[in-house]
Amino acid sequence: DLIERANKLLLHIHSLHSPSTPLSILLVTHGDFGKMLYAAFYKLSWQDVLRQFHFGNSEILLLSKDSSPDKAHVFEIQQYNP
């Protein structure tokens, strides 16, 4: 289940992090798993997130406690899939 894998990954990342240092991580992933990370991070319904937006190739999601979920899709490009 993708949402379970996303939650496990976020827990693993947090377990490696020292609270005394800022945490910045770049993850490269496929669209649906990226959306599951987004859902898990912001504690949103994964079913709603799947329908909420398209997460395509070369796009960026910013997952930050300092930004709201509606500001997370920071780089979006038009996809050309024939």
Buried (B, 14 or more C-beta within 10 A) or exposed (E): EBBEEBBEBBEEEEEEEEEEEEEEEEEEBEBEBBBBBBBBBBEBEBEEBBEBBEBBEEBEBEBEEEEEBEEBBEEBEEEEEE
